[in-house]
Structures are given as C-alpha cells and as structure tokens.
Amino acid sequence: MDVKQKVLSDDDARELLEISESHFLDLKSADISPSKLTKTVSAFANTSGGEIYVGINEVEGTNGVERKWSGFANHEAANAIFQVLETMNPLGNNYAVEYLSCSSQSGLILHLTILKTQEIVFASDGKAFIRRNAQSLPVSSGEALDRLNYDKGVKSFEDEILKIEKEEITNSVTILDFLIETIPTSEPEEWVTKQRLMIDDRPTVAGVLLYSDNPQSVLPKRSAVKILRYQTKKDAERDFLAFDPLTIEGSLYSLIYSAVEKAKQIIEGIEKAGPSGMEKISYPEEALHEILTNAVLHRDYNVAADVQVRIFDNRVEIESPGRLPGHVTVENIQRTQFARNPKIVRLINKFPDPPNKDVGEGINTAFEAMGKLRLKKPTIQELEGAVLVTLKHESLASPEQLVMEYLKSEAEITNSVGRELTGIKSENSMKQVFYKLREAGQLEQVPRTPGKSRPGGSPRSRFLKNSPHYRDLLSA
C-alpha cells in the first residue's frame, strides 16, 4: 500500500484540531485499541465511506473540552492498527493511508480514508456497524443485518419467493406479448423457470415485477410510481399540491414509459419567464427518462415505498427508495456500476425498445442531455432511506447574459421577472446583477413607478436596455 506523508502548516494544523466530527469524519486518540478502532472502520465501510484522524486527544481545558495534537512517535508505532485492518475482510484495499506532521506539534497523525465496500465489513468483535451522523452504531438484530445486506446489494429482494400461483406470470398478457415479440419459440413456464424467476412453481419478486399484468396487487406500496405536482418553488407541502397525487401502475416496462410520458405532459404545462416572454418549461426527455428508469430498476424493492416524482415550478425531484447499493457513492456514481437487481436489469433489456438501452450509462446520458440544453447538471443526494435526484430548470448562462437575452425582445425587466429568469432567490442579489449591467452601460434604470409598490410599500424599480450605449453581452 502506498503510504504518503504530508507536512501541515501551523494554520492547517489549527484547522484540523477545530474540525467537526460528522457522518463522514471521526477523530480518535493514538491510544485507542486497534480492535475498538475497527468499529469506526466497519461503520464507514458499511455506509458511505469516511475519514478517521488517529492522534487527536480531547482534554479538559479552561474553556471546556479542547483538542490536542498527540500523534504517534513514528510510523512503526501504528503497526498494530494495520495488522488488525489486514484481518478485516472484505475491507481489502478499500482504504488509503496518510501521515500528517507539523513542525510545531508532537508526533504523527494517522489519516485513514475508508471507502464504501461492496460487502459487509465486520469489526474485530464480529459485529457490523453503520454510521449515523457522528456515531458508529452496531447492527444488533438479524432483521437489521438483513436490512444492511439489502442496502449494500449483497442480497437482492428481487430473488424473494412469493406465495402466489405461477399463473400470475405464466399466463399474463405481458409475458405472452413479450415472448411473441422476442422469443416466439419459447413457452412462458419454460422461460421463467430457465431465468430463475420461478422456484418450485412459485414466482419471485423479479418475475412478478417484469411479467405480471398488475404487480401492484401482489407488491402493494413498493412497485408503483407516484407523481405529485407542487405549484411552488419551495418545499413540498400539501397546500401547494395542484391535484391529488397520480399513481402509475403496471409491469416495469409499461410503468417506466407511462410514468415518463405523464411527467413530461405535466412539466410541459408549466410556464416561466423567458427571452420571448412566458415560455413552456422543457427538460430533455432523455434526462427524465434515464433518471426515472434508474429509479425504478435500481431501487430497493424491500422498502415499502413507491418511487416518487415531485414536479415543482423550477425543478423535478425523483426519489428512489433504498440507499445506493454496493460500493456506489454520490461521488463515484458516474464512474462505477453496480446492479442491485441484476435479473431485472438484464431481462427488461430484452424487451423491444428497452428503457435501459445503454445498460449502466443512464446517469451519464442524463448529465449529457442537461448539458446540451445548457441546463445545470442533475444533483444526487443520498438520504436516510432513499436516493434523490433533482433536475433543475436553471441555465448555465450567467445572470447577466440571461437578462440581456430577455431584453432583446422585451422593452423592460423588473426584479421579479429577473429572479424568475435567472433562478436567483434574493431580491438584493438580483439588484446587484442589474446594477452591474447599469454601470457597464448596458441598462438604464427607470424612475420609480408611482402606485406600483413592492411588499413593504417601496416603489418598484424597472430597467430598460440602454439603447445609446447598448452592447450585446452574448457576442462580447
């Protein structure tokens, strides 16, 4: 293993001692027993990865608890830690090592970067741990360990056997149409048995999701897509719902295409200020399709919750139940692949015009599609029990460019229109954009309009294109 050493300045050392412990970071004394340290290592490896600084003590000082740099005398003094780490299968090489030194401090701090692993890592006491906020918590029950196995993708709920009749998937319209289109020489029962979608004449979860005409009757509250339209740019609140949530049902193939079509239809009914006045919002269909396809195919079907599509005035949120599987993290999701439901991913790709045309490339396709329309990249967040992807209708163009583009076809612009156009939330921040253009000779401010007041009573300012001195920013 490549072990690096880094020399910190006094300022860097001071910042390190003031750093806050968090979901992704922990501080330990150099006196910690290696076996106890494995609990934190296990927690980071089983959750989202993290960093451990070994060699920082907490002591009582005049101002309460204070941090003190108290590192190892030399590299060899930390050998016992590495001996224990080497026994933590399957940690393997999923960690990096760095020693930190500072001329004004005593000893070396051991900086461990723990990566998320594909399989469960156990501490020296034989228990698995997970990270929650700034704590490493034991996975104490068999049910919790099963949950962790599903989270990491070690075990997939798609293989669970259901206590229903085989005709649910061997005599459905869905499988008959599928076989006629793709493998006309095969019989339904032969096909699902060969693909391990039926065990001892009982369908599996994957079999029902793919080939049942109505999986939602067998797997309620975990196999549909809910679409909600909120007439606001703020958080999701019931008061802002435009209509009752829509529930899209059906086999996975029809579910994906129906959900994308319905979401697209609702989105195209939203308008926002644009260079030519009020314009229809348009997200790239590829981005919406790929993100929703990923949400359905890679979700954790053990979680009793539906995929949610929340449509706001300025963004679309797609929430997929379950945490990121295996070694996948928010940081590496565009560079790595891991299928929580490999049977589903493989077999849905056999349908005509499969929703996952480029297997494993969906996220990258979505990012590229947003970029082609000069919209900001999707954002990905891992929540407590779900993955949230947000598509924002915010342009990559600068606010100044958007204002000048708007004024090519409009006579004037106000603060509220400017905020709508640029996505800027603060009225004062929008003013600064106008003032910058005014000082550059691009705009002139119209005297305050009597009788037109903003909330609070102050008159509204308007800005016009400064015709005598106008220069087109877009061509500058």
N, C-alpha and C positions, 0 to 999 in steps of 0.2 A: 504494500500500500504506500502511495506517495504521501509522505508527511511533510507539511510545509511549516515554516516558522515566519512569523510576521512581527515586526517591531512597531509598537504603538507610540505615538507622541503623548505627552502629558495630557493634552486636551482629549485625545482619543481614549486614553485610559480613564479619564474622569467621566466621559460619556458612557463608557462601558459599565462603570460602577453605578451609574444612575439609571441604567436601562430597566424597563419594567418587565416582570415575568408575565407571560401570556400563554395563549393556546399554542403558540409556536416557539416559545422560548422558556428556558429554565436555568437557574443558577444554582450551583452546588459547591460545597466546601471540598477542598482537596482531601479532607479526612473522611469523606463518605466511603462506605464499604462498597467494593465493586458490585456485590450482589444487590445492594439496595439501589445502586445507580441503574441496574438493568430494568427496574420498574419504569423509570422515565424513558429509557431507550425503547422498551416494549410499547409504551403508550404512544410515542411519536411514530414508531414504525407501523403501528396498527391504525393510526388516524390519518393525519395529513403531513407527517414529517415535522421536523423542528430542529432547534439548535440548543445545545447544552454547553454552558461555560462552567468548567470544573476548576475551582481555585479561588472562589469568591466567598468570603465569610460574611455573615450578618452578626454584628456585635452591638451591645447596648452602648450608646454614646450620650453625650449631653443633650442631643436633640432627638432622643429615642433610638430606634434601631438604625444602625448605619452599616454601609457596605465597606468591606476591607479587602484589598488585593492580597491574597495569601496563597501563592501558587506552589507548584512542585519544584523541588530543588534542581531537578534535571529531568531529561526525557525518561531515563530509566525508572524514576520514582513513580511513573504512571503505568509501568508494565503490567501490574496486576489487573488494571482495568481492561487492557487489551486482551489479556489471557481469558477473561470472562466473556468479552464481546465475541471472541472467536468461537465460543461454545453456543452462542445464541442463534442456532439455525431456526429459520432460514434468513437471518439477517445478512449473511454473506458479505458482499462488498457494498451493501446499501448504506454506507456511511463514509464520511470524509473526516480527516483529522488535520488540525492546525494548532500549533503552539503560539501563544501570544506573549510577548515580553515588553517591558518598558523600563527605561534606564532609572526611573525614579521609584520603581516598585520592586517588590521582592518575589522572586520565583517566576515560574512559567504557568500560564493559564492554559488548560487543555480545552480547545474549542471543538466540539463534536457536532457535525451536521448529520442528522439522521434522516434518511429518505423513507418515504412510504413504501412498504413492501407489498408484494402480491399476495403473500400468505401470512397467516397469523404468527407473530413473534411472541414467545413466552419469556417471562423473566426467570431468574435463577430459581425462584420458589415454585416454578411450574404454573404460575398464573399468567393470564393475559391481561394487559392493561390498555386503557384508552385515554386519550387526552380530552379533557373538557375544561375550557377556559384555562386557568393556570394550575390545574390539578391533574394528577395521574391517578385514575380510578380503576380498581380491579373489576374485571368481568367475572362476577361472582356466581352466577347461576348458569345452568345448562341452556336455558332459554336465551340468556344474554350472549352466550358464546355462539349459539346458532345465529343470532342476530348479527354478530360480528362476522361470522362466516359468510352470510348473505351480503353484508356491506362490502366486504373485500372481494366478493365474487368467487371465493373458494368453493362455495356451494351455491347452486342456482335453483331458484324456486320453479324455474321452467320444467325441471325434472320431477316435480312432485306428482304423485299419482292421485287422481281424483276418483271418488266413489260415485261414478255415474256410468251409464250404459255406453258401450262403444259406439252405438249408432249416432251419438252426438257428433262424432267426427267421421264416421264411415258412411253415413247416409245423408250428408248435408248437401245443399246446393253448392256451397262454397267449394268443397273438395271435388265434387263431380265436375264443376266448371273448370277448376284448376287442372285436373287430370286430362280433361278433353283438350285443353289449350296447350298443355306442356308435355304430358307423358300419356298419350291415348292408349298405350298398350298395357298400362298398369291398372290394377284394381285398388279401390280405396283401402280395404283392410290390409292388403299386401303392402301398399305404400307406407301407411302409418306404422305398421309393425317393423318394416325394414328401417325406417327412420327413427326407431325407438321412441315414437310418440304414443305408443300404446303398450303397456306392460300387463301381462296376464289379463288381457281383454279389458283393461281399464285405461282410459285416456290420461295423458299427462297434461299439465298446465299449458305447455307449449303447443300440444296438439289441439287443445280447445281454443286457444287464442288464434291459431292460424286457420283452423278448418271448421270450427263451429259457426253456424249462421248467427248465433246470438251468444257470444261468450259472456256477456254481462249477466245473463241469467244464472250462469254457473259460477262466475267470479265477480260478484257484485262489488261495487265501490273500489275496484282496482284494475278495471280493464276498459274504461271509457275515457273520453276527453271532454272536459268541461270548458266552455268558452264564456267569458264574462266581459262585458263592455262597460267601462267606467268613464263617465263624461267629466273627466278631470285630469290634471297633470300631477295631482298629489297622490297620496297613498290610497290603497284600495279600501273604500268604506261603502257600506251598504247604501247610504244615502245617494251616492253618485252612480249607482247601477242604472243603466239605460233600460234594461229589461231583465227579466228573470234569466239566470244562467242557462245556457243551452247545453244539453248533453248529447254528445255524438257517440253512437254505438255501432257495433258490427265487428266482423273479423278484422284482424290487424291491417290487412291490405286495404279494405274499403274504409276502415276507420281513419287511417292516415290521410287518404285522398279526400275524404269527406270533410275532415277537420280543417285541412289546409284551404279547401275551397270556401268553407263557411267563414273562416277567419279572414281570408282575403276579401270576401264580399263585405264584411263589416268594416274592415280597415278602409276600403275604398269609399265608404260613406262619410269618412272624416275629412274635414277641410282645415287648412291652415293658411296663414298669410304667406304669399309668395311674390316673386318679381312681377307677376301679372295679376296681382290681387289674390283673392281666395282660390286656392288650388286643392285638388284632391291629394291626399297623402298616398304615397306609393312606396311600399317596401319591395325589394327584389323578391319575386316569388321563390327563387332558388333558396334564399336565406331562410324564409319562413318554412319552406318545405323541408330543408335539411335539418333545421333545429327541431322541428316538430317530429320528424322521423326519428331522430336520435332520442328524443324524449320518450317516445313510445317503445322503441326497440331495446333501449339500454336501461330502462327504468328497473327498479327492484319490485317485482310483482308480489313479493312477500308483504310489502307495505300496503295496507288497506286504504288507499287514496288514489284518486284519478289524476291523470295529467291535467294541469290547468293552463289555459291560455287566457291571459288577462290583457285586454286591449284598452289602453289609455289614449288620451288626446295626443301625446307626444312619444309614446313607446309601446312596445308589445313585450310582455313578460311570459315566458314559457317555463313552467315549473314541473320538473320530473321527480317523482317520489324515489327516495333512496339516495345515499351518498355516492360519490364517484367510486367505481369498483377498482379492485386490484391496486396496482401501483400508480394509477392515474391521479393526477392532481390538477388544479386550476392552471398551474404554471406549465405543465408539460402536455396538456390535453391536445394541443395541435401537433405534437411531435410523436405521440405514442398511441398505441392501440390496445384495447382490451375489451372483449365482449363478455358482459355479464350473462347474456342469454345467447350463447353461440348457436344453438339449434334454430332459434327464431331468426337470428340474423342471416344464417346460411339458407334456410328454407324459404324465407319470404323473398329472397333474391332470385328464386326460381319462378316467381310469378311473372306473367307478361308485364313489361314496363314496370319493373320492381321499384319501390320507393327508395331503396338504398342502392342506387345504380352503381356508384363507386364506393364499394364497401370500405369503411374506415376513413373516408375522405370527407364525410359530411360537414364536420366543423370547419375544415379549411375552405370548402366550397361556399359556406355561409359567409365567412370572413371576406372572401374574394368578391362575392356578389355585392356585399355592402360597399366595398371599396370602389367597385365600378360605378355605383351611383353617387360616389363622393359622400357617402354617409359614414358616420363613425362606426368602428368595429363593434361587434357584439361584446357584451360584458358577461362573464361567467362567475357565479358565486356558488360556493358550497355551503348550504345552510345546515342546520342541525340534522334534518332528515330528508333533505331534498337538494336538487341542483337547480339553480335558477339562471336562465339565460335571458338577457334583456337586449332587444333591438331598439335602438333609439333613433328617432327621426331628427337627428342633428347633423348638419352638414360639416364636412371637413374644411369648407371655406372659412376664411376669417370673418368675424362680425362686420368689419368694415367693407369687405367685398360683398357680403350679402345685402348690406344697406344700399350700396351704390348700384348693385344689380336691380334691386327693387325700384330705385328711383329712375331707372331707365324708362319705365312705363307708368310710374305714378308721380303725381305732382308734389306730394309731400309725404312725410313719415312722422309718426308720433312715437313716444316712448313705448306705449303698449304694443303697437304694431312691431316695433323693433325687437322687443322681447319675444314676441311670438315668432318672428322670423329667425332669430339667432339662437333661441333656446336659453338666453341669459335670463336668470330669475330675478336678479336685483335691479330695481329701477335706477339706483345710483350708478351701478356698473354700466347700464345701458347709456346713461348720460355721458359717461366718460368716452364711450365709443363715438357718440355724436360730437362731443367737444373736440376730440382728436381730429375728426374729419373737418370740423369748422376751422380749426387752427391751420389745417393743411389747405384751406381754401376750397374744399370740396362741397361744403354745405353752408347755408346761412340760416340763422335762427329767426323764425317768425315771431314778432311781438306776441306776448301772451294774449290769448283769445278771451275777451270778456264773456262771462257767462258759462264758459266751459271749464269746469273745475275738476281736479282730481279728488279722490277721497282725502279728506282733511281740509279741503277748501282752497288749496293753492291752485291758481290757474294752470292750464296745460300748455306746455311748450310744443311747437311744431318746428320741423326743419325742412327746408327746401334745398334742391340741388342748386349750387351757386353757379348759375349759368355763365357769367362773365369769366370766371376763373376755373370752370369745370375741367377736370382731367379724369379720364377713365382709369380707375384703380386697377381694373381687371387686365388692362393692357400695359400697366406700368412695369 
